[in-house]
């Protein structure tokens, strides 16, 4: 999976990358919640990049079922909602994401969430 996935992402072939992730999700042990959430978040990001917003939201919600209060899933969900012009819902997702952060959260994610809350119109997919 790694080579095909990385090549597709680096070539910005997000539909192809999502297909690789489909297979990875299907073969993922569902008791491995962290791995499942990461795969779902990555596929959601691919869907977002090709403007398949409903599929992206479905993946982020599934990731949140695996790991409730996952900061990255909440942040990315907010990105999709902002792209759909649902700014109140996006703000709610980002506020929840910020509350879910801790000292173990990637610092760049904390900064990105904070920036989204300050300027929801400046949020782009993948940032």
PEFENTA-V93675 format. One record per pair of residues at least 24 apart in sequence whose ideal C-beta (glycine too) atoms are under 10 Angstrom apart, sorted by the first residue. I is the first residue (numbers start at 1). GAP is how many residues later the second one is. D is the distance in Angstrom with one decimal. If there is no record, write none. Layout:
i: {I,I}
gap: {GAP,GAP}
d: {D,D}
This chain:
i: {1,1,5,5,8,9,9,9,9,12,12,13,13,13,14,14,14,14,14,14,14,14,14,14,14,15,15,15,15,15,16,17,17,17,17,17,17,18,18,18,18,18,18,18,18,18,18,18,18,19,19,20,21,21,21,21,22,25,25,28,30,32,33,33,33,33,33,33,34,34,34,35,36,36,36,36,36,37,37,37,37,37,37,37,37,37,37,38,38,38,38,38,38,39,39,40,40,40,40,40,40,41,41,41,41,41,41,41,41,42,42,44,44,44,44,44,44,45,45,45,45,45,45,46,47,47,48,48,48,48,48,48,48,49,49,50,51,51,51,51,52,53,53,53,53,53,53,54,54,55,56,56,56,56,56,57,57,60,64,64,67,68,69,69,69,69,69,70,70,71,71,71,71,71,71,71,71,71,71,71,71,71,71,72,72,72,72,72,72,72,72,73,73,74,74,74,74,74,75,75,75,75,75,75,75,75,76,76,76,76,78,78,78,78,78,79,79,79,79,79,79,79,79,80,80,81,81,82,82,82,82,82,82,82,83,83,83,85,85,87,87,87,88,90,90,90,90,91,91,91,94,94,94}
gap: {26,38,37,41,38,33,36,37,40,37,38,33,36,37,29,31,32,33,34,35,36,37,38,111,112,31,32,34,35,37,30,25,26,28,29,32,33,24,25,26,27,28,29,31,32,34,37,38,41,24,27,26,24,25,26,38,24,34,37,38,36,34,30,32,33,34,35,37,32,33,36,31,26,27,29,30,31,25,26,27,28,29,30,31,33,35,36,25,28,29,32,34,35,24,27,24,25,26,27,30,33,25,26,29,31,32,34,35,36,30,34,28,29,32,33,35,36,27,31,34,35,80,81,79,33,78,28,29,31,32,35,77,78,76,77,75,29,32,33,74,28,26,27,28,30,31,33,26,30,25,24,25,27,28,69,24,27,33,29,32,33,32,27,28,30,31,32,27,30,25,26,27,28,29,30,31,33,34,35,38,39,41,42,25,28,29,33,34,37,40,41,24,27,24,25,26,27,39,25,26,34,35,37,38,41,48,33,36,49,50,35,38,39,42,45,33,37,41,44,45,46,47,48,43,45,39,42,34,38,39,40,41,42,43,40,41,42,35,36,33,34,36,32,26,27,30,33,25,26,29,24,26,29}
d: {8.9,9.7,8.2,9.7,8.5,8.6,9.2,7.9,9.4,7.6,9.8,9.2,9.9,9.6,9.5,8.0,4.1,7.7,8.5,4.3,5.1,10.0,9.1,9.6,9.8,7.2,8.8,9.0,5.8,8.7,8.7,7.8,8.1,8.9,4.9,8.8,9.8,8.6,5.3,9.1,9.1,4.0,6.3,9.2,8.0,8.4,8.3,9.9,9.2,9.3,9.0,9.2,9.5,6.7,9.7,9.0,10.0,9.0,9.0,9.9,8.2,9.1,9.4,9.2,4.5,5.5,10.0,9.6,7.9,6.7,9.2,9.1,8.2,7.6,9.3,4.9,8.4,8.3,4.3,8.0,8.8,4.4,4.5,9.9,5.7,8.5,6.6,7.9,9.3,9.2,9.2,8.6,9.5,8.4,9.5,8.9,9.0,7.0,9.6,9.5,7.7,9.7,9.6,7.5,5.7,5.4,9.6,6.3,9.5,9.9,9.8,9.9,7.7,6.0,8.0,9.6,7.7,9.4,6.2,8.8,9.5,7.1,6.6,9.8,8.5,9.8,7.0,9.7,6.6,5.4,7.2,4.7,7.9,5.3,6.7,9.5,9.6,7.6,9.8,8.8,9.6,9.9,5.2,8.6,6.4,5.6,9.8,9.0,9.3,9.7,4.8,9.9,8.8,9.9,8.9,7.7,8.6,8.7,9.9,9.6,9.8,8.7,7.3,8.5,7.8,4.1,9.5,8.6,7.1,8.8,4.8,7.8,8.9,4.6,5.1,8.5,9.7,5.4,8.4,6.0,8.0,10.0,7.2,7.8,9.4,10.0,8.6,8.0,6.1,9.5,9.4,8.2,9.2,8.6,9.0,6.2,9.5,8.3,9.3,9.4,6.4,9.5,6.5,5.2,7.1,9.2,9.9,10.0,8.5,9.1,8.0,6.2,8.9,8.2,7.5,9.3,7.4,9.5,5.5,7.8,6.0,8.4,8.2,9.9,8.1,9.2,9.8,7.4,5.2,7.7,9.4,5.1,9.4,9.7,8.1,8.9,7.0,9.9,9.9,5.2,8.2,10.0,9.6,7.5,9.4,5.7,7.8,8.4,6.7,6.5,9.9,7.9,8.7}
